[in-house]
Structures are given as structure tokens and as C-alpha cells.
């Protein structure tokens, strides 16, 4: 049986998932390569510690691999993976309630995907914006993070957060309004 290949000449996520379910561990490695960096930066924004983020990403992919047989194709692999990521971050916070966390300011700017070529004022503006994003209510912060940094569509964000796409749009709109106001002052 031959698998369909997308217009770029690579297997789709759904095809790779089916191969993993059939015992092809190389197919899972391809999925890890596709999503590891995005999941890492997403988790880093939540946990604010590179070491904790690396540990969480390993757990996320391990859980995805262990539970891939239960993955139904009624959502995308990408949104399923981000949902596992959110759950792992919630578990981390529950297990580490009394632990002090580093501030986002303690993370090297390069790790925050700041423009390496930018001047100091631009880097400071980016850090200020990230601090403002941290002040947003949880749902708005999640929508902004998933939309801007992870480049998920509102439909994907809805799947990840288990809300309607329209609700994701509304949360995004209100978050942007708050961020614009906070960045003015």
C-alpha cells in the first residue's frame, strides 16, 4: 500500500500517525522533528525555565507516542500535541506549587526568539511586550501565545483550548486591546 504524499513531497501528519500506529518508529521521529521546536517554545513561555521546558517536551512526546493508538483523526495531530502540552504544564504547576519560578526576564533574549540583529531598544520593547502578555488573563494569554508565537489558526486554538473558534477570536481581540493600552504607558 502506498501513502499519499502532499504537494511538497512529504507525508502528511495523518499519514505519519497511521504509520506510527502500524509500528513505524521512524514516522514518529518525523513528527517529533516537525513539532519539537514549536512545542518547546510554547512550553517555555508557560514554564519560563529552559530546563523545565526541555523535560516537559520529552514527557509530551513520550505521552504522545504511548497514546498514539488512542488518537482519533477528529482533530489534527498538531492540536492534539498542543493539548497534551497544556495538560503537562498544568500538571507541572500542580506538582510545583511552592516552587519559585524564574521571571521571563531571566531567559536569554535569544531564547525568546527576539531578532538577533535588532538594536537594544527593540529587544527591550520585545521583553516589555512579553511581560505584558504574562499579565493577561489565562485564556487570553493562551490564545495570544498560540496565535502569535505558535501560528495556530483560531480553529486550531479552539481545538487545543476546547473552546469555539469564535471565542478564541474574541479573546484574541480583547487581549490585543489590553496589550496596546499597556504598551502605550
Backbone bond lengths (Angstrom), bond angles and torsions (degrees), N, CA, C in turn:
res aa  C-N    CA-C-N  psi(-1)  N-CA   C-N-CA  omega(-1)  CA-C   N-CA-C  phi
1 X - - - 1.435 - - 1.529 109.57 -
2 X 1.298 117.17 130.46 1.449 120.70 179.65 1.516 109.44 -100.82
3 X 1.322 115.89 145.32 1.462 121.24 178.92 1.513 109.49 -93.36
4 X 1.312 114.82 146.60 1.458 119.08 174.93 1.514 108.47 -70.37
5 X 1.301 114.06 147.37 1.456 120.31 179.26 1.520 107.44 -118.72
6 X 1.338 116.97 139.26 1.462 119.48 -179.11 1.525 110.99 -72.60
7 X 1.321 115.69 179.13 1.463 120.76 -175.47 1.522 113.16 -64.31
8 X 1.313 118.50 -18.54 1.461 121.59 177.96 1.530 111.80 -87.69
9 X 1.312 116.87 -4.63 1.459 120.01 179.67 1.513 114.06 88.22
10 X 1.334 118.02 14.05 1.456 121.13 179.16 1.519 109.74 -118.88
11 X 1.307 115.15 158.89 1.459 119.87 177.15 1.524 109.94 -71.90
12 X 1.312 116.56 146.59 1.465 121.21 177.17 1.526 109.14 -75.62
13 X 1.328 115.96 165.84 1.467 120.56 176.89 1.522 110.68 -57.99
14 X 1.331 117.00 -44.65 1.467 120.77 -179.18 1.528 111.14 -59.45
15 X 1.312 115.85 -40.37 1.463 119.36 179.40 1.524 111.03 -68.12
16 X 1.315 116.27 -40.23 1.462 119.69 177.55 1.526 110.57 -64.87
17 X 1.327 117.21 -40.90 1.465 120.87 178.38 1.526 109.75 -60.12
18 X 1.311 116.96 -44.93 1.470 120.18 178.96 1.526 110.89 -61.39
19 X 1.310 116.88 -38.17 1.471 119.92 177.98 1.530 111.00 -66.88
20 X 1.351 116.24 -40.08 1.464 119.92 177.52 1.518 109.53 -61.77
21 X 1.324 116.34 -44.30 1.468 120.34 178.36 1.517 111.31 -60.08
22 X 1.323 116.23 -28.07 1.460 121.15 177.91 1.518 113.55 -86.16
23 X 1.347 117.27 3.50 1.459 120.48 175.47 1.524 115.09 102.00
24 X 1.314 118.79 6.62 1.461 122.48 -178.38 1.528 110.04 -86.87
25 X 1.341 116.83 97.87 1.467 120.17 -178.09 1.526 112.02 -71.15
26 X 1.322 117.95 -24.63 1.468 121.37 176.45 1.527 110.48 -62.97
27 X 1.323 116.59 -35.17 1.467 120.34 178.83 1.522 110.08 -64.20
28 X 1.335 116.83 -37.19 1.467 119.01 177.92 1.522 110.50 -68.22
29 X 1.315 116.66 -37.60 1.467 119.86 177.09 1.527 110.58 -59.45
30 X 1.321 117.37 -37.63 1.462 121.45 177.08 1.529 110.39 -64.12
31 X 1.322 117.17 -42.12 1.469 120.55 177.59 1.532 110.88 -63.44
32 X 1.324 116.66 -39.94 1.463 120.64 177.94 1.526 109.43 -61.98
33 X 1.322 117.22 -46.13 1.461 120.63 179.46 1.529 111.78 -59.85
34 X 1.322 117.06 -36.75 1.465 120.96 -179.60 1.519 112.70 -67.88
35 X 1.329 117.39 -36.64 1.463 120.15 -168.78 1.518 116.17 -116.51
36 X 1.307 118.18 -7.56 1.461 121.20 -174.79 1.530 112.78 -58.82
37 X 1.305 117.95 -46.97 1.462 121.12 -176.62 1.532 110.97 -65.70
38 X 1.323 117.19 -46.30 1.466 120.61 -179.86 1.517 112.14 -63.19
39 X 1.332 116.43 -42.99 1.467 120.87 178.88 1.525 109.67 -64.52
40 X 1.323 116.63 -40.46 1.466 119.94 179.81 1.532 110.73 -59.72
41 X 1.333 117.20 -50.51 1.462 119.49 -178.27 1.522 111.99 -65.60
42 X 1.310 116.93 -34.35 1.460 120.67 176.37 1.530 110.22 -63.06
43 X 1.317 116.91 -48.98 1.468 121.87 -179.28 1.527 110.26 -66.66
44 X 1.323 117.33 -38.28 1.465 120.82 178.40 1.525 110.72 -59.90
45 X 1.319 117.23 -40.18 1.468 120.20 178.55 1.524 111.23 -64.39
46 X 1.316 116.55 -30.58 1.465 119.04 179.88 1.525 111.74 -83.47
47 X 1.320 117.57 -44.94 1.467 120.91 -174.21 1.518 113.21 -89.37
48 X 1.323 117.46 -23.07 1.466 124.45 175.48 1.523 114.56 62.59
49 X 1.316 116.36 21.62 1.451 120.23 178.79 1.534 107.79 -142.14
50 X 1.333 117.46 117.88 1.468 119.65 -176.26 1.531 114.40 -56.67
51 X 1.327 117.01 -39.77 1.463 119.98 -179.62 1.531 111.15 -66.03
52 X 1.337 116.26 -44.84 1.460 120.13 177.88 1.526 110.66 -63.73
53 X 1.330 115.73 -38.16 1.467 119.87 179.68 1.533 110.57 -64.54
54 X 1.323 117.10 -42.37 1.468 120.17 178.37 1.529 111.02 -61.56
55 X 1.327 116.36 -44.33 1.471 120.23 178.00 1.526 110.93 -61.49
56 X 1.330 116.06 -44.26 1.464 120.05 -179.09 1.524 111.39 -63.89
57 X 1.317 117.27 -40.18 1.470 120.63 179.78 1.528 110.09 -62.80
58 X 1.314 117.12 -40.98 1.468 119.71 176.86 1.525 110.52 -60.48
59 X 1.337 116.77 -43.98 1.463 120.41 179.06 1.522 111.14 -64.93
60 X 1.326 116.94 -39.02 1.460 121.00 -179.83 1.520 110.72 -60.90
61 X 1.324 116.87 -47.93 1.461 119.42 -179.04 1.528 111.87 -71.18
62 X 1.316 116.63 -33.47 1.465 119.38 175.73 1.527 110.00 -63.84
63 X 1.330 116.65 -45.69 1.470 120.06 177.46 1.530 111.64 -62.36
64 X 1.319 115.76 -41.09 1.466 119.24 178.88 1.527 109.90 -61.03
65 X 1.319 116.65 -43.85 1.468 120.20 -179.17 1.531 110.94 -64.91
66 X 1.339 116.10 -45.87 1.463 120.23 -179.28 1.525 112.89 -63.66
67 X 1.333 116.02 -32.35 1.467 120.55 -174.01 1.522 114.11 -105.44
68 X 1.316 117.31 10.96 1.469 120.17 -175.14 1.524 112.23 -62.11
69 X 1.324 117.28 -30.15 1.466 118.87 178.41 1.525 111.68 -65.06
70 X 1.319 117.11 -27.00 1.462 121.19 178.45 1.522 113.31 -86.29
71 X 1.340 116.94 -6.42 1.460 120.42 179.88 1.520 109.13 -73.93
72 X 1.342 114.07 121.67 1.459 120.13 176.91 1.514 107.35 -99.82
73 X 1.266 116.51 146.49 1.456 120.72 -176.23 1.530 112.55 -80.47
74 X 1.354 116.97 25.59 1.462 119.23 176.18 1.528 111.24 -83.62
75 X 1.314 117.42 -5.56 1.463 122.52 169.01 1.526 105.81 -134.25
76 X 1.320 116.17 172.89 1.463 118.12 178.10 1.520 109.63 -84.57
77 X 1.308 116.42 156.86 1.456 121.09 176.41 1.530 109.67 -58.79
78 X 1.317 116.34 -40.56 1.460 122.22 -178.86 1.532 111.19 -58.65
79 X 1.330 117.51 -49.44 1.468 119.32 -178.71 1.520 110.92 -68.83
80 X 1.327 117.35 -34.92 1.460 121.77 176.94 1.528 109.55 -61.94
81 X 1.315 116.61 -42.41 1.455 121.92 -179.69 1.535 111.27 -65.74
82 X 1.319 117.03 -43.00 1.463 119.71 177.20 1.525 111.12 -64.88
83 X 1.319 117.68 -34.91 1.467 120.76 177.08 1.533 109.76 -63.88
84 X 1.331 116.82 -42.79 1.467 120.39 175.55 1.532 109.15 -60.50
85 X 1.330 116.77 -39.87 1.466 121.40 179.12 1.518 112.21 -61.44
86 X 1.319 116.59 -44.88 1.459 119.96 178.07 1.523 110.49 -62.02
87 X 1.312 116.54 -43.79 1.468 120.10 179.12 1.524 111.44 -62.37
88 X 1.322 117.67 -40.33 1.460 120.39 178.99 1.520 111.40 -65.60
89 X 1.334 116.75 -38.68 1.466 119.86 177.40 1.523 110.50 -65.56
90 X 1.315 117.27 -41.05 1.471 120.31 177.07 1.530 109.85 -61.97
91 X 1.325 117.32 -44.07 1.466 120.87 177.68 1.527 110.87 -60.42
92 X 1.316 116.25 -41.79 1.461 121.19 179.64 1.525 110.21 -59.66
93 X 1.336 116.78 -46.93 1.462 119.88 -179.18 1.526 111.70 -65.32
94 X 1.321 117.21 -37.49 1.469 119.98 177.60 1.525 110.72 -64.26
95 X 1.322 116.71 -41.12 1.464 120.63 -177.36 1.532 112.55 -75.56
96 X 1.321 116.77 -19.21 1.465 120.70 -175.44 1.524 111.88 -122.19
97 X 1.314 116.27 39.30 1.472 121.55 -176.16 1.519 113.28 -52.66
98 X 1.303 117.13 -43.01 1.467 120.92 -172.59 1.525 113.40 -93.16
99 X 1.304 116.36 1.75 1.462 120.17 -177.48 1.526 110.28 -81.25
100 X 1.325 116.35 142.21 1.458 120.50 175.88 1.518 107.70 -84.64
101 X 1.329 116.51 136.26 1.454 121.64 -178.96 1.511 110.01 -108.12
102 X 1.307 114.40 146.58 1.460 120.20 176.59 1.517 109.27 -67.58
103 X 1.306 114.35 150.42 1.457 119.51 176.54 1.517 109.08 -77.06
104 X 1.304 116.08 156.37 1.464 120.72 176.13 1.530 109.80 -59.29
105 X 1.347 117.08 -25.13 1.463 120.62 178.95 1.520 111.71 -66.20
106 X 1.340 117.45 -23.70 1.452 121.25 -178.04 1.524 113.08 -79.09
107 X 1.323 116.82 -11.63 1.458 120.72 179.59 1.514 107.64 -83.97
108 X 1.321 118.45 131.47 1.464 119.22 179.02 1.531 110.40 -54.77
109 X 1.315 114.77 139.50 1.465 119.85 -177.69 1.520 110.82 -56.02
110 X 1.321 118.16 -35.04 1.470 120.12 179.40 1.525 110.50 -60.31
111 X 1.335 117.29 -35.13 1.459 120.53 178.92 1.515 111.93 -70.10
112 X 1.311 117.26 -17.71 1.454 121.26 179.54 1.523 111.37 -92.18
113 X 1.292 117.10 11.02 1.466 124.25 179.03 1.527 112.08 64.56
114 X 1.310 117.11 29.18 1.463 120.27 175.62 1.518 108.30 -70.28
115 X 1.282 115.72 153.22 1.458 121.59 179.21 1.526 109.50 -64.99
116 X 1.309 116.49 117.71 1.458 121.93 -178.39 1.535 111.47 -62.58
117 X 1.314 116.60 -29.54 1.452 121.13 -176.37 1.528 112.16 -87.28
118 X 1.318 117.73 -15.39 1.461 121.79 -173.27 1.515 112.64 -64.56
119 X 1.332 115.96 159.63 1.449 119.86 178.74 1.528 110.12 -81.68
120 X 1.301 116.66 172.55 1.457 122.28 -176.08 1.525 111.72 -61.18
121 X 1.321 117.71 -39.88 1.470 120.42 179.87 1.526 110.62 -61.86
122 X 1.310 116.98 -40.00 1.469 120.62 178.92 1.527 110.37 -66.31
123 X 1.304 117.24 -41.88 1.467 120.30 178.67 1.524 110.69 -64.86
124 X 1.317 117.01 -38.62 1.462 120.25 177.65 1.528 110.80 -65.69
125 X 1.326 116.98 -38.44 1.467 121.20 177.58 1.523 110.06 -63.78
126 X 1.318 116.93 -39.88 1.468 121.10 179.32 1.526 110.16 -64.89
127 X 1.324 117.30 -43.04 1.469 120.92 177.84 1.526 109.80 -63.45
128 X 1.329 117.12 -42.21 1.475 120.73 178.71 1.526 110.27 -62.02
129 X 1.316 116.67 -40.61 1.459 120.06 178.63 1.528 110.75 -65.35
130 X 1.308 117.63 -42.29 1.461 120.50 178.50 1.532 110.96 -62.41
131 X 1.349 116.61 -39.46 1.468 120.01 176.94 1.528 110.32 -64.69
132 X 1.323 116.73 -37.99 1.464 120.38 178.21 1.534 110.20 -65.88
133 X 1.318 117.24 -39.47 1.470 120.58 177.86 1.519 109.69 -61.31
134 X 1.323 117.38 -37.85 1.467 121.01 178.80 1.525 112.10 -62.88
135 X 1.318 117.65 -26.76 1.467 121.76 -178.82 1.529 112.44 -78.98
136 X 1.315 117.53 -15.91 1.464 120.52 -178.21 1.526 111.03 -63.82
137 X 1.327 117.05 151.77 1.471 119.19 171.80 1.532 109.37 -57.00
138 X 1.322 115.67 153.01 1.464 122.11 -172.60 1.528 113.48 -47.82
139 X 1.329 117.95 -54.88 1.463 120.22 -174.31 1.523 111.23 -63.39
140 X 1.332 116.75 -40.97 1.463 119.85 178.31 1.525 110.54 -65.77
141 X 1.311 116.79 -41.13 1.472 120.62 178.57 1.522 110.90 -61.74
142 X 1.330 116.25 -41.89 1.461 119.87 179.44 1.525 110.94 -65.06
143 X 1.328 117.00 -43.64 1.464 120.51 -179.40 1.524 110.01 -63.05
144 X 1.324 117.78 -45.29 1.462 121.18 179.29 1.522 110.44 -61.60
145 X 1.324 116.61 -45.75 1.461 120.61 -179.28 1.524 111.26 -61.17
146 X 1.318 116.15 -47.08 1.467 119.60 -178.69 1.525 112.21 -68.71
147 X 1.321 117.33 -35.13 1.462 120.77 -177.16 1.535 111.67 -77.63
148 X 1.316 116.46 -50.34 1.466 119.75 -173.61 1.525 112.49 -82.69
149 X 1.314 116.49 -51.18 1.457 118.99 -173.69 1.525 113.00 -82.74
150 X 1.335 117.13 -34.04 1.458 120.01 -177.68 1.530 112.04 -100.49
151 X 1.326 116.39 -8.19 1.463 123.51 175.63 1.526 113.19 58.47
152 X 1.332 116.65 37.15 1.457 121.16 175.69 1.524 109.51 -83.22
153 X 1.312 115.92 148.60 1.463 120.47 175.42 1.528 108.25 -73.98
154 X 1.336 116.35 165.93 1.462 119.46 178.37 1.528 110.59 -64.45
155 X 1.318 117.13 -32.36 1.467 120.42 176.83 1.528 110.23 -65.09
156 X 1.337 117.18 -43.01 1.465 121.06 178.48 1.528 110.71 -66.34
157 X 1.321 116.09 -40.90 1.468 119.84 178.16 1.524 109.97 -60.76
158 X 1.327 116.05 -42.43 1.461 120.44 177.11 1.512 111.74 -57.86
159 X 1.331 116.35 -43.50 1.472 120.47 178.85 1.524 111.12 -63.93
160 X 1.328 116.47 -44.88 1.465 120.83 -178.04 1.525 111.09 -63.76
161 X 1.334 116.35 -45.60 1.463 120.57 -175.19 1.525 113.35 -91.13
162 X 1.323 115.59 -2.02 1.467 121.92 -178.95 1.526 111.56 58.93
163 X 1.338 113.97 47.81 1.457 121.91 174.61 1.530 107.47 -132.28
164 X 1.324 116.58 168.10 1.465 119.38 177.18 1.527 109.45 -72.94
165 X 1.324 116.53 152.66 1.461 121.48 178.53 1.524 110.37 -59.01
166 X 1.334 117.00 -38.71 1.457 120.74 179.53 1.526 111.07 -64.26
167 X 1.311 117.14 -36.73 1.464 121.23 176.77 1.528 110.22 -65.01
168 X 1.312 116.40 -37.86 1.466 120.82 176.63 1.528 110.02 -62.88
169 X 1.326 116.98 -41.97 1.467 121.17 178.54 1.526 111.01 -62.66
170 X 1.315 116.44 -44.33 1.461 120.77 -179.25 1.527 110.35 -63.91
171 X 1.328 117.12 -45.33 1.466 120.57 178.03 1.523 111.06 -60.80
172 X 1.318 116.21 -39.68 1.468 121.23 179.02 1.533 109.82 -63.50
173 X 1.314 116.65 -45.23 1.467 121.32 -179.66 1.534 110.49 -59.81
174 X 1.325 117.44 -49.34 1.460 120.60 -179.42 1.530 111.37 -64.30
175 X 1.316 116.70 -37.46 1.463 120.49 178.06 1.522 110.71 -63.42
176 X 1.326 116.82 -44.21 1.462 119.61 179.53 1.526 111.63 -63.28
177 X 1.319 116.53 -39.18 1.465 120.01 178.18 1.529 110.02 -61.16
178 X 1.326 117.39 -45.16 1.471 120.89 178.79 1.527 110.58 -63.43
179 X 1.330 116.34 -44.47 1.457 119.47 -178.33 1.526 111.53 -63.13
180 X 1.329 117.31 -41.30 1.467 120.51 178.08 1.519 110.31 -59.83
181 X 1.331 116.24 -44.37 1.465 119.78 -179.08 1.529 110.77 -66.18
182 X 1.332 117.60 -45.06 1.460 120.71 -178.76 1.525 111.64 -64.82
183 X 1.321 116.70 -35.37 1.466 119.11 -177.04 1.531 111.60 -75.75
184 X 1.340 117.37 -19.80 1.470 120.63 176.85 1.510 110.76 -70.49
185 X 1.330 115.93 -35.11 1.472 119.08 -174.28 1.504 113.02 -88.40
